[in-house]
Amino acid sequence: MTGITPVETERLVLRELAEDDFEDIYEFKSDPQVVKYLTWGPNSRDQTLHSLRKQIAFQKEKNRQIYVLAVEMKSTKKVIGNALFTVRDHDFKTAEIGYFINTNYWKQGYGIEIVNGLLYLGFNIFDVHRIYAVCDVENAGSVKLLSKIGFRQEGHFIKNLKVKGQWRDHYLFAMLSEEFVNRK
């Protein structure tokens, strides 16, 4: 499978990236608050364009494993974030998800919609068995969001990733396909 059919939530569309998304993506990839817990950024215009083109190139890969998606508002067509879906192991049907959102849209429930869209994509379209997410222990918003949606915290990695010159701790959260089906 290479390209994906867009996934719709109540207010959002998770879809393949396009070069026309550049200005919206630059707006959040250049924001220090958005990238605070990430290994890269804040990005310049050139870094953002290079990154966008690289991520669009993933769409043409034969045995594609990385899906970087635009998170688009249905009402305005504005791209307010990125959603990441990575097939980590085909044999064991495991995938990793990630997401980040423009700060103007924080604390409005969009993160929950994004993650639910990624779960739908993983469990219903890709038929994976297990989806996991890793987040910085100090990223209270993501910790709360993943717990609220039904992810289990499975691990605590000590100083496993260097972020902005410092070794950081991370939590590992996961959900199985049967947990997704049986939640709520």
TIFI-949397 format. One record per residue: residue number from 1; residue in three letters; y, x, z of N, C-alpha, C in turn. Coordinates in nm, 4 decimals. Atoms other than C-alpha are relative to their C-alpha. Example, Ala and Ser with C-alpha at 12.3 -4.5 7.8 and 13.67 -1.06 7.14 Angstrom:
[1; "ALA"; [-0.1190; 0.0890; 0.0000]; [-0.4500; 1.2300; 0.7800]; [0.1200; 0.0900; 0.0000]],
[2; "SER"; [-0.1190; -0.0820; -0.0060]; [-0.1060; 1.3670; 0.7140]; [0.1090; -0.0770; 0.0730]],
//
This chain:
[1; "MET"; [-0.1191; 0.0852; 0.0000]; [0.0000; 0.0000; 0.0000]; [0.1243; 0.0889; 0.0000]],
[2; "THR"; [-0.1230; -0.0776; 0.0008]; [0.3402; 0.1414; -0.0896]; [0.1154; -0.0857; 0.0513]],
[3; "GLY"; [-0.1098; 0.0846; -0.0449]; [0.6234; -0.1134; -0.0775]; [-0.0493; -0.1138; 0.0863]],
[4; "ILE"; [0.0374; 0.1130; -0.0846]; [0.6254; -0.3956; 0.1729]; [0.0879; -0.1199; -0.0317]],
[5; "THR"; [-0.0760; 0.1230; 0.0087]; [0.7343; -0.7548; 0.1562]; [0.0905; -0.0057; 0.1230]],
[6; "PRO"; [-0.0881; 0.0085; -0.1164]; [1.0395; -0.8077; 0.3801]; [-0.0569; -0.0912; 0.1092]],
[7; "VAL"; [0.0425; 0.0785; -0.1157]; [0.9657; -0.9405; 0.7296]; [0.1248; -0.0690; 0.0553]],
[8; "GLU"; [-0.1143; 0.0748; -0.0508]; [1.1980; -1.2160; 0.8509]; [-0.0239; -0.0436; 0.1433]],
[9; "THR"; [-0.0006; 0.0555; -0.1350]; [1.2815; -1.3037; 1.2095]; [0.1052; -0.1118; -0.0014]],
[10; "GLU"; [-0.0976; 0.1096; -0.0045]; [1.5181; -1.5762; 1.3264]; [0.1328; 0.0378; -0.0661]],
[11; "ARG"; [-0.1319; -0.0399; 0.0497]; [1.8356; -1.3788; 1.2445]; [0.0000; 0.1231; -0.0897]],
[12; "LEU"; [0.0059; -0.1298; 0.0664]; [1.7136; -1.0612; 1.0747]; [-0.1023; 0.0041; -0.1131]],
[13; "VAL"; [0.0987; -0.0342; 0.1022]; [1.5304; -0.9242; 0.7721]; [-0.0272; 0.1493; 0.0136]],
[14; "LEU"; [0.0415; -0.1396; 0.0011]; [1.3340; -0.5992; 0.7984]; [-0.0503; 0.0258; -0.1419]],
[15; "ARG"; [0.0299; -0.0202; 0.1422]; [1.3230; -0.4656; 0.4423]; [0.0106; 0.1480; -0.0356]],
[16; "GLU"; [-0.0100; -0.1368; 0.0492]; [1.2953; -0.1489; 0.2380]; [0.1469; 0.0408; -0.0106]],
[17; "LEU"; [-0.1344; -0.0556; 0.0116]; [1.6026; 0.0758; 0.2377]; [0.0434; 0.0086; -0.1460]],
[18; "ALA"; [-0.0597; -0.0208; 0.1322]; [1.8379; 0.1041; -0.0602]; [0.1238; 0.0882; 0.0178]],
[19; "GLU"; [-0.1188; -0.0868; -0.0113]; [2.1190; 0.3503; -0.1356]; [0.1258; -0.0793; 0.0335]],
[20; "ASP"; [-0.1161; 0.0847; -0.0316]; [2.3650; 0.0595; -0.1092]; [0.0180; -0.0210; 0.1502]],
[21; "ASP"; [-0.0074; 0.0156; -0.1452]; [2.2900; 0.0561; 0.2652]; [0.0775; 0.1135; 0.0670]],
[22; "PHE"; [-0.0550; -0.1229; -0.0567]; [2.4641; 0.3920; 0.3118]; [0.1116; -0.0219; 0.1022]],
[23; "GLU"; [-0.1161; 0.0130; -0.0908]; [2.7952; 0.2834; 0.4699]; [-0.0402; -0.0620; 0.1337]],
[24; "ASP"; [0.0452; 0.0629; -0.1244]; [2.6291; 0.0538; 0.7241]; [-0.0838; 0.0972; 0.0824]],
[25; "ILE"; [0.0870; -0.0937; -0.0710]; [2.3703; 0.3196; 0.8114]; [0.0814; 0.1151; 0.0573]],
[26; "TYR"; [-0.0862; -0.1075; -0.0510]; [2.6333; 0.5928; 0.8442]; [0.0732; -0.0447; 0.1267]],
[27; "GLU"; [-0.0730; 0.0538; -0.1153]; [2.8198; 0.3684; 1.0891]; [-0.0790; 0.0182; 0.1298]],
[28; "PHE"; [0.0745; -0.0164; -0.1254]; [2.5342; 0.3795; 1.3411]; [-0.0640; 0.1376; 0.0152]],
[29; "LYS"; [0.0601; -0.1332; -0.0128]; [2.3756; 0.7172; 1.2604]; [0.1022; 0.1060; 0.0413]],
[30; "SER"; [-0.1055; -0.0927; -0.0408]; [2.7114; 0.8853; 1.3284]; [0.0493; -0.0286; 0.1420]],
[31; "ASP"; [-0.0429; 0.0420; -0.1339]; [2.7503; 0.7130; 1.6682]; [-0.0809; 0.0737; 0.1071]],
[32; "PRO"; [0.0718; -0.0751; -0.1041]; [2.6635; 0.9441; 1.9620]; [-0.0796; -0.0883; 0.0964]],
[33; "GLN"; [0.0734; 0.0905; -0.0906]; [2.5575; 0.6432; 2.1750]; [-0.1330; -0.0426; -0.0610]],
[34; "VAL"; [0.1214; 0.0458; 0.0674]; [2.3016; 0.5275; 1.9166]; [-0.1063; 0.1091; 0.0003]],
[35; "VAL"; [0.0958; -0.1106; 0.0153]; [2.1408; 0.8716; 1.8802]; [-0.0195; 0.0813; 0.1281]],
[36; "LYS"; [0.0039; -0.0738; -0.1269]; [2.1693; 0.9782; 2.2453]; [-0.1400; 0.0511; 0.0357]],
[37; "TYR"; [0.1355; -0.0363; -0.0404]; [1.7908; 0.9857; 2.3017]; [-0.0859; 0.0492; -0.1169]],
[38; "LEU"; [0.0740; -0.0430; 0.1180]; [1.6930; 1.0996; 1.9509]; [0.0144; 0.1502; -0.0210]],
[39; "THR"; [0.0007; -0.1452; 0.0208]; [1.6144; 1.4539; 1.8351]; [0.1059; 0.0449; -0.0998]],
[40; "TRP"; [-0.0998; -0.0321; 0.1007]; [1.8803; 1.4395; 1.5622]; [0.1296; -0.0748; 0.0282]],
[41; "GLY"; [-0.1268; 0.0717; -0.0036]; [2.2410; 1.3326; 1.5222]; [0.0901; 0.0381; 0.1153]],
[42; "PRO"; [-0.0542; 0.0926; 0.0991]; [2.5075; 1.2241; 1.5371]; [0.0127; 0.0666; -0.1374]],
[43; "ASN"; [0.0044; -0.0519; 0.1366]; [2.4963; 1.2623; 1.1589]; [0.1358; -0.0034; -0.0687]],
[44; "SER"; [-0.1154; -0.0005; 0.0907]; [2.7698; 1.3599; 0.9157]; [-0.0329; -0.0932; -0.1173]],
[45; "ARG"; [0.0244; 0.0820; 0.1191]; [2.8089; 1.1631; 0.5918]; [-0.1086; 0.0646; -0.0866]],
[46; "ASP"; [0.0986; -0.0707; 0.0823]; [2.6106; 1.4308; 0.4037]; [-0.1398; -0.0076; 0.0606]],
[47; "GLN"; [0.1305; 0.0089; -0.0668]; [2.3299; 1.4320; 0.6631]; [-0.0583; -0.1404; -0.0138]],
[48; "THR"; [0.0450; 0.1385; 0.0122]; [2.3116; 1.0526; 0.6506]; [-0.0497; -0.0284; -0.1417]],
[49; "LEU"; [0.0404; 0.0231; 0.1390]; [2.2952; 1.0464; 0.2697]; [-0.1315; 0.0726; -0.0298]],
[50; "HIS"; [0.1241; -0.0762; 0.0207]; [2.0265; 1.3199; 0.2641]; [-0.1181; -0.0723; 0.0659]],
[51; "SER"; [0.1040; 0.0709; -0.0747]; [1.8244; 1.1329; 0.5271]; [-0.0387; -0.1299; -0.0707]],
[52; "LEU"; [0.0258; 0.1273; 0.0677]; [1.8598; 0.7992; 0.3453]; [-0.0808; 0.0227; -0.1276]],
[53; "ARG"; [0.0721; -0.0274; 0.1252]; [1.7448; 0.9483; 0.0151]; [-0.1441; 0.0436; 0.0282]],
[54; "LYS"; [0.1355; -0.0433; -0.0382]; [1.4471; 1.1142; 0.1840]; [-0.0847; -0.1206; 0.0418]],
[55; "GLN"; [0.0729; 0.1177; -0.0469]; [1.3488; 0.7851; 0.3500]; [-0.0294; -0.0969; -0.1149]],
[56; "ILE"; [0.0259; 0.0826; 0.1179]; [1.3836; 0.5955; 0.0212]; [-0.1141; 0.0611; -0.0816]],
[57; "ALA"; [0.1071; -0.0682; 0.0743]; [1.1552; 0.8570; -0.1392]; [-0.1385; -0.0330; 0.0573]],
[58; "PHE"; [0.1287; 0.0394; -0.0607]; [0.8807; 0.7568; 0.1083]; [-0.0588; -0.1219; -0.0719]],
[59; "GLN"; [0.0432; 0.1240; 0.0633]; [0.8647; 0.4249; -0.0801]; [-0.0888; 0.0252; -0.1221]],
[60; "LYS"; [0.0767; -0.0319; 0.1203]; [0.7074; 0.6015; -0.3804]; [-0.1288; 0.0772; 0.0296]],
[61; "GLU"; [0.1185; -0.0781; -0.0344]; [0.4367; 0.7911; -0.1887]; [-0.1273; -0.0809; -0.0227]],
[62; "LYS"; [0.1256; 0.0668; 0.0325]; [0.0827; 0.7084; -0.2984]; [-0.0727; -0.0497; 0.1251]],
[63; "ASN"; [0.0668; 0.0390; -0.1250]; [-0.0810; 0.7050; 0.0469]; [0.1040; -0.0048; 0.1114]],
[64; "ARG"; [-0.1156; 0.0082; -0.0883]; [0.2339; 0.6061; 0.2290]; [-0.0401; -0.0284; 0.1445]],
[65; "GLN"; [0.0224; 0.0211; -0.1423]; [0.2344; 0.6306; 0.6064]; [0.1282; -0.0332; 0.0752]],
[66; "ILE"; [-0.1278; 0.0177; -0.0695]; [0.6054; 0.6164; 0.6949]; [0.0830; -0.1073; -0.0703]],
[67; "TYR"; [-0.0835; 0.1097; 0.0482]; [0.8106; 0.2999; 0.6542]; [0.1264; -0.0030; 0.0855]],
[68; "VAL"; [-0.1288; 0.0106; -0.0672]; [1.1774; 0.3318; 0.7494]; [0.0688; -0.1187; -0.0651]],
[69; "LEU"; [-0.0502; 0.1268; 0.0523]; [1.3234; -0.0144; 0.7122]; [0.1441; -0.0254; 0.0427]],
[70; "ALA"; [-0.1336; 0.0471; -0.0348]; [1.6731; -0.1553; 0.7031]; [-0.0160; -0.1254; 0.0839]],
[71; "VAL"; [-0.0065; 0.1220; -0.0806]; [1.7451; -0.4147; 0.9705]; [0.1279; -0.0707; -0.0428]],
[72; "GLU"; [-0.1136; 0.0688; 0.0613]; [1.9697; -0.6620; 0.7923]; [0.0222; -0.1359; 0.0653]],
[73; "MET"; [-0.0362; 0.1331; -0.0508]; [2.1539; -0.9613; 0.9359]; [-0.0132; -0.0998; -0.1150]],
[74; "LYS"; [0.0143; 0.1017; 0.1043]; [2.0545; -1.2725; 0.7407]; [0.1361; -0.0586; -0.0379]],
[75; "SER"; [-0.1257; 0.0723; 0.0227]; [2.4006; -1.4281; 0.7796]; [0.1027; 0.0815; -0.0779]],
[76; "THR"; [-0.1065; -0.0818; 0.0602]; [2.6144; -1.1338; 0.6622]; [-0.0506; 0.1062; -0.0969]],
[77; "LYS"; [0.0630; -0.1071; 0.0804]; [2.3697; -0.8968; 0.4843]; [0.0364; 0.1403; 0.0489]],
[78; "LYS"; [-0.0339; -0.1309; -0.0572]; [2.5047; -0.6161; 0.7064]; [-0.1262; 0.0639; 0.0587]],
[79; "VAL"; [0.1105; -0.0751; -0.0591]; [2.2516; -0.3474; 0.7992]; [0.0469; 0.0488; 0.1372]],
[80; "ILE"; [-0.0429; -0.0314; -0.1370]; [2.2721; -0.3144; 1.1781]; [-0.0930; 0.0996; 0.0698]],
[81; "GLY"; [0.0905; -0.0950; -0.0632]; [1.9843; -0.0753; 1.2420]; [-0.1106; 0.0426; -0.0939]],
[82; "ASN"; [0.1212; -0.0428; 0.0705]; [1.6661; 0.0935; 1.1325]; [-0.1200; -0.0367; 0.0849]],
[83; "ALA"; [0.1292; 0.0258; -0.0635]; [1.3098; -0.0075; 1.2132]; [-0.0993; 0.0966; -0.0625]],
[84; "LEU"; [0.0937; -0.1007; 0.0475]; [1.0319; 0.2499; 1.1860]; [-0.1421; -0.0448; 0.0274]],
[85; "PHE"; [0.1415; 0.0316; -0.0141]; [0.6648; 0.1848; 1.1262]; [-0.0759; 0.1156; -0.0629]],
[86; "THR"; [0.0745; -0.1159; 0.0485]; [0.4341; 0.4845; 1.0953]; [-0.1476; -0.0191; 0.0276]],
[87; "VAL"; [0.1455; 0.0048; -0.0161]; [0.0606; 0.4641; 1.0329]; [-0.0420; 0.1388; 0.0482]],
[88; "ARG"; [0.0367; -0.1288; -0.0581]; [-0.0672; 0.7397; 1.2629]; [-0.1451; 0.0376; -0.0265]],
[89; "ASP"; [0.1413; -0.0286; 0.0238]; [-0.4413; 0.7061; 1.2045]; [-0.0644; -0.1195; -0.0697]],
[90; "HIS"; [0.0624; 0.1085; 0.0766]; [-0.6040; 0.4969; 0.9312]; [-0.1371; -0.0366; 0.0554]],
[91; "ASP"; [0.1360; 0.0257; -0.0482]; [-0.9585; 0.5344; 1.0698]; [-0.0005; -0.0797; 0.1301]],
[92; "PHE"; [-0.0046; 0.0672; -0.1298]; [-0.8627; 0.4221; 1.4194]; [0.1056; -0.1100; 0.0047]],
[93; "LYS"; [-0.0924; 0.1125; 0.0156]; [-0.6055; 0.1710; 1.2920]; [0.1106; 0.0008; 0.1057]],
[94; "THR"; [-0.1064; -0.0209; -0.0980]; [-0.3191; 0.3064; 1.5015]; [0.1329; 0.0240; -0.0704]],
[95; "ALA"; [-0.1337; -0.0179; 0.0557]; [0.0532; 0.2882; 1.4292]; [0.1008; 0.0204; 0.1127]],
[96; "GLU"; [-0.1113; -0.0207; -0.0928]; [0.3760; 0.3937; 1.5989]; [0.1217; -0.0731; -0.0544]],
[97; "ILE"; [-0.1238; 0.0655; 0.0404]; [0.7007; 0.1972; 1.5941]; [0.1189; 0.0651; 0.0696]],
[98; "GLY"; [-0.1255; -0.0452; -0.0588]; [1.0611; 0.2858; 1.6640]; [0.1131; -0.0842; -0.0580]],
[99; "TYR"; [-0.1135; 0.0818; 0.0428]; [1.4050; 0.1304; 1.6218]; [0.1268; 0.0546; 0.0618]],
[100; "PHE"; [-0.1312; -0.0230; -0.0599]; [1.7730; 0.1854; 1.6779]; [0.0993; -0.0927; -0.0674]],
[101; "ILE"; [-0.0921; 0.1056; 0.0421]; [2.0686; -0.0484; 1.6439]; [0.1443; 0.0454; 0.0209]],
[102; "ASN"; [-0.1435; -0.0180; -0.0125]; [2.4434; -0.0271; 1.5887]; [0.0444; -0.0542; 0.1372]],
[103; "THR"; [-0.0415; 0.0398; -0.1361]; [2.6104; -0.0452; 1.9341]; [0.0725; -0.1345; 0.0037]],
[104; "ASN"; [-0.0688; 0.1303; 0.0039]; [2.8139; -0.3497; 1.8243]; [-0.0966; -0.1174; 0.0130]],
[105; "TYR"; [0.1004; 0.1068; -0.0029]; [2.4862; -0.5462; 1.8281]; [-0.0972; 0.0151; 0.1171]],
[106; "TRP"; [0.0848; -0.0185; -0.1183]; [2.3371; -0.4247; 2.1571]; [0.0086; -0.1229; 0.0906]],
[107; "LYS"; [0.0078; 0.1049; -0.1029]; [2.2325; -0.6730; 2.4269]; [0.0235; -0.1407; -0.0541]],
[108; "GLN"; [-0.0117; 0.1323; 0.0599]; [2.2186; -0.9698; 2.1903]; [-0.1358; -0.0512; -0.0471]],
[109; "GLY"; [0.1346; 0.0443; 0.0348]; [1.8403; -0.9979; 2.1494]; [-0.0527; 0.0515; -0.1331]],
[110; "TYR"; [0.0454; -0.0507; 0.1300]; [1.8205; -0.8147; 1.8168]; [-0.1164; 0.0975; 0.0145]],
[111; "GLY"; [0.1100; -0.0946; -0.0226]; [1.5956; -0.5431; 1.9593]; [-0.1334; -0.0720; 0.0124]],
[112; "ILE"; [0.1226; 0.0791; -0.0150]; [1.3386; -0.8058; 2.0583]; [-0.0464; -0.0518; -0.1365]],
[113; "GLU"; [0.0366; 0.0482; 0.1337]; [1.3498; -0.9534; 1.7074]; [-0.0565; 0.1124; -0.0865]],
[114; "ILE"; [0.0474; -0.1140; 0.0792]; [1.3067; -0.6089; 1.5503]; [-0.1425; 0.0361; 0.0399]],
[115; "VAL"; [0.1336; -0.0398; -0.0460]; [1.0074; -0.5180; 1.7658]; [-0.1027; -0.1079; -0.0331]],
[116; "ASN"; [0.0929; 0.1074; 0.0382]; [0.8473; -0.8594; 1.7130]; [-0.0304; 0.0030; -0.1497]],
[117; "GLY"; [0.0220; -0.0141; 0.1436]; [0.8947; -0.8105; 1.3381]; [-0.0935; 0.1161; -0.0318]],
[118; "LEU"; [0.0883; -0.1156; 0.0193]; [0.7295; -0.4676; 1.3585]; [-0.1423; -0.0303; 0.0458]],
[119; "LEU"; [0.1331; 0.0395; -0.0467]; [0.4407; -0.6116; 1.5607]; [-0.0682; -0.0903; -0.1023]],
[120; "TYR"; [0.0546; 0.0866; 0.1041]; [0.3926; -0.8833; 1.2997]; [-0.0460; 0.0848; -0.1192]],
[121; "LEU"; [0.0330; -0.0882; 0.1119]; [0.3986; -0.6199; 1.0251]; [-0.1282; 0.0781; 0.0278]],
[122; "GLY"; [0.1152; -0.0823; -0.0342]; [0.1468; -0.4006; 1.2057]; [-0.1289; -0.0770; 0.0161]],
[123; "PHE"; [0.1235; 0.0731; -0.0311]; [-0.1007; -0.6572; 1.3295]; [-0.0409; -0.0974; -0.1105]],
[124; "ASN"; [0.0334; 0.1014; 0.1006]; [-0.0797; -0.9158; 1.0488]; [-0.0034; 0.0526; -0.1438]],
[125; "ILE"; [-0.0043; -0.0519; 0.1371]; [0.0042; -0.7154; 0.7360]; [-0.0879; 0.1254; -0.0127]],
[126; "PHE"; [0.0766; -0.1248; 0.0062]; [-0.1435; -0.3700; 0.8089]; [-0.1335; -0.0080; 0.0733]],
[127; "ASP"; [0.1251; 0.0205; -0.0729]; [-0.4222; -0.5043; 1.0316]; [-0.0373; 0.1181; 0.0890]],
[128; "VAL"; [0.0300; -0.1093; -0.0926]; [-0.3897; -0.2239; 1.2855]; [-0.0598; -0.0553; 0.1286]],
[129; "HIS"; [0.0617; 0.0360; -0.1273]; [-0.5755; -0.2286; 1.6158]; [0.0951; 0.0260; 0.1168]],
[130; "ARG"; [-0.0846; -0.0446; -0.1113]; [-0.3125; -0.0544; 1.8299]; [0.1347; 0.0466; -0.0538]],
[131; "ILE"; [-0.1358; -0.0445; 0.0315]; [0.0639; -0.0068; 1.8119]; [0.0595; 0.0592; 0.1268]],
[132; "TYR"; [-0.0647; -0.0603; -0.1162]; [0.2504; 0.2293; 2.0386]; [0.1443; 0.0382; -0.0314]],
[133; "ALA"; [-0.1397; -0.0435; 0.0090]; [0.6094; 0.3301; 2.1048]; [0.0238; 0.1008; 0.1117]],
[134; "VAL"; [-0.0358; -0.1024; -0.0981]; [0.7537; 0.6300; 2.2866]; [0.1508; -0.0073; 0.0183]],
[135; "CYS"; [-0.1451; -0.0008; -0.0224]; [1.0945; 0.6244; 2.4535]; [0.0355; 0.0879; 0.1191]],
[136; "ASP"; [-0.0524; -0.0839; -0.1075]; [1.3037; 0.8468; 2.6773]; [-0.0029; -0.0799; 0.1311]],
[137; "VAL"; [0.0085; 0.0704; -0.1286]; [1.2543; 0.7617; 3.0461]; [0.1351; -0.0538; 0.0456]],
[138; "GLU"; [-0.1328; 0.0471; -0.0390]; [1.6316; 0.7199; 3.0829]; [0.0544; -0.1088; -0.0932]],
[139; "ASN"; [-0.0435; 0.1040; 0.0929]; [1.6553; 0.4747; 2.7916]; [-0.0404; -0.1364; 0.0569]],
[140; "ALA"; [0.0323; 0.1221; -0.0750]; [1.6605; 0.1728; 3.0217]; [-0.0114; -0.1226; -0.0910]],
[141; "GLY"; [0.0056; 0.1145; 0.0907]; [1.7257; -0.0710; 2.7366]; [-0.1337; -0.0107; -0.0709]],
[142; "SER"; [0.1296; 0.0026; 0.0696]; [1.4123; 0.0273; 2.5446]; [-0.1158; -0.0212; 0.0962]],
[143; "VAL"; [0.1063; 0.0189; -0.1000]; [1.1972; 0.0476; 2.8586]; [-0.0107; -0.1481; 0.0341]],
[144; "LYS"; [-0.0031; 0.1428; -0.0353]; [1.3025; -0.3064; 2.9528]; [-0.0498; -0.0861; -0.1159]],
[145; "LEU"; [0.0369; 0.0772; 0.1176]; [1.2635; -0.4399; 2.5987]; [-0.1506; 0.0052; -0.0250]],
[146; "LEU"; [0.1428; -0.0142; 0.0281]; [0.9122; -0.2996; 2.5457]; [-0.0842; -0.0704; 0.1064]],
[147; "SER"; [0.0726; 0.0673; -0.1083]; [0.7960; -0.4268; 2.8853]; [0.0088; -0.1520; -0.0146]],
[148; "LYS"; [-0.0224; 0.1442; 0.0131]; [0.9460; -0.7720; 2.8253]; [-0.0853; -0.0597; -0.1127]],
[149; "ILE"; [0.0759; 0.0494; 0.1151]; [0.7686; -0.8071; 2.4886]; [-0.1505; -0.0011; 0.0263]],
[150; "GLY"; [0.1427; -0.0003; -0.0319]; [0.4300; -0.7289; 2.6425]; [-0.0706; 0.1320; -0.0197]],
[151; "PHE"; [0.0606; -0.1326; 0.0069]; [0.3739; -0.3587; 2.5890]; [-0.0389; 0.0455; 0.1404]],
[152; "ARG"; [0.0423; -0.0632; -0.1253]; [0.1847; -0.1747; 2.8611]; [0.0516; 0.1426; 0.0011]],
[153; "GLN"; [-0.0335; -0.1421; -0.0117]; [0.3168; 0.1555; 2.9889]; [-0.1304; 0.0748; 0.0268]],
[154; "GLU"; [0.1269; -0.0726; -0.0100]; [0.0235; 0.3919; 2.9357]; [0.0171; 0.1445; 0.0431]],
[155; "GLY"; [-0.0139; -0.1409; -0.0319]; [0.1730; 0.7299; 2.9975]; [0.1420; 0.0404; 0.0283]],
[156; "HIS"; [-0.1291; -0.0626; -0.0294]; [0.4554; 0.9509; 3.1154]; [-0.0143; 0.1458; -0.0408]],
[157; "PHE"; [0.0043; -0.1375; 0.0492]; [0.5003; 1.2699; 2.9156]; [0.1126; 0.0797; 0.0655]],
[158; "ILE"; [-0.0976; -0.0839; -0.0693]; [0.6760; 1.5456; 3.1083]; [0.0537; 0.1066; -0.0954]],
[159; "LYS"; [-0.0689; -0.0995; 0.0827]; [0.9310; 1.7523; 2.9147]; [-0.0737; 0.0267; -0.1311]],
[160; "ASN"; [0.0790; -0.0133; 0.1223]; [0.7496; 1.6870; 2.5873]; [0.0818; 0.0106; -0.1275]],
[161; "LEU"; [-0.0804; -0.0006; 0.1211]; [1.0411; 1.6674; 2.3445]; [0.1373; 0.0583; 0.0316]],
[162; "LYS"; [-0.1319; -0.0596; -0.0195]; [1.3567; 1.8740; 2.3083]; [0.1030; -0.0861; -0.0717]],
[163; "VAL"; [-0.1039; 0.0881; 0.0522]; [1.6566; 1.6457; 2.2611]; [0.1353; 0.0572; 0.0366]],
[164; "LYS"; [-0.1354; -0.0549; -0.0198]; [2.0054; 1.7863; 2.2152]; [-0.0037; 0.1225; 0.0923]],
[165; "GLY"; [0.0092; -0.1254; -0.0742]; [1.8918; 2.1193; 2.3645]; [-0.0671; -0.0089; 0.1357]],
[166; "GLN"; [0.0648; 0.0160; -0.1304]; [1.7155; 1.9763; 2.6723]; [-0.1385; -0.0606; -0.0167]],
[167; "TRP"; [0.1337; 0.0592; -0.0015]; [1.3481; 1.9057; 2.7364]; [0.0067; -0.1321; 0.0732]],
[168; "ARG"; [-0.0106; 0.1349; -0.0535]; [1.3115; 1.5334; 2.8007]; [-0.1377; -0.0594; 0.0285]],
[169; "ASP"; [0.1208; 0.0766; -0.0307]; [1.0473; 1.3097; 2.9607]; [0.0004; -0.1293; -0.0815]],
[170; "HIS"; [0.0143; 0.1236; 0.0774]; [0.9124; 1.0095; 2.7697]; [-0.1122; -0.0858; 0.0552]],
[171; "TYR"; [0.1055; 0.0951; -0.0326]; [0.7115; 0.6979; 2.8418]; [-0.0731; -0.0376; -0.1287]],
[172; "LEU"; [0.0813; 0.0511; 0.1098]; [0.4291; 0.5849; 2.6166]; [-0.0350; -0.1447; 0.0320]],
[173; "PHE"; [0.0329; 0.1415; -0.0110]; [0.3960; 0.2087; 2.5680]; [-0.0941; -0.0357; -0.1144]],
[174; "ALA"; [0.0925; 0.0399; 0.1068]; [0.1171; 0.0387; 2.3698]; [-0.0374; -0.1466; 0.0138]],
[175; "MET"; [0.0506; 0.1372; 0.0055]; [-0.0171; -0.2984; 2.2645]; [-0.1170; -0.0025; -0.0981]],
[176; "LEU"; [0.1154; 0.0186; 0.0881]; [-0.3555; -0.3916; 2.1164]; [0.0143; -0.1308; -0.0769]],
[177; "SER"; [-0.0110; 0.1208; 0.0826]; [-0.4022; -0.6538; 1.8468]; [-0.0361; -0.1256; 0.0794]],
[178; "GLU"; [0.0368; 0.1193; -0.0776]; [-0.5803; -0.8907; 2.0901]; [0.1058; -0.0354; 0.1040]],
[179; "GLU"; [-0.1090; 0.0283; -0.0939]; [-0.2926; -0.8544; 2.3367]; [0.1148; -0.0700; -0.0728]],
[180; "PHE"; [-0.1034; 0.0639; 0.0813]; [-0.0513; -0.9480; 2.0591]; [-0.0338; -0.1474; -0.0236]],
[181; "VAL"; [0.0450; 0.1371; 0.0266]; [-0.2546; -1.2593; 1.9729]; [0.0046; -0.0856; 0.1264]],
[182; "ASN"; [0.0100; 0.0760; -0.1242]; [-0.2938; -1.3629; 2.3386]; [0.1260; -0.0022; 0.0850]],
[183; "ARG"; [-0.1208; -0.0036; -0.0840]; [0.0588; -1.2971; 2.4664]; [0.0687; -0.1357; 0.0026]],
[184; "LYS"; [-0.0745; 0.1239; -0.0289]; [0.2725; -1.5819; 2.6048]; [-0.0915; -0.1115; 0.0280]],
//
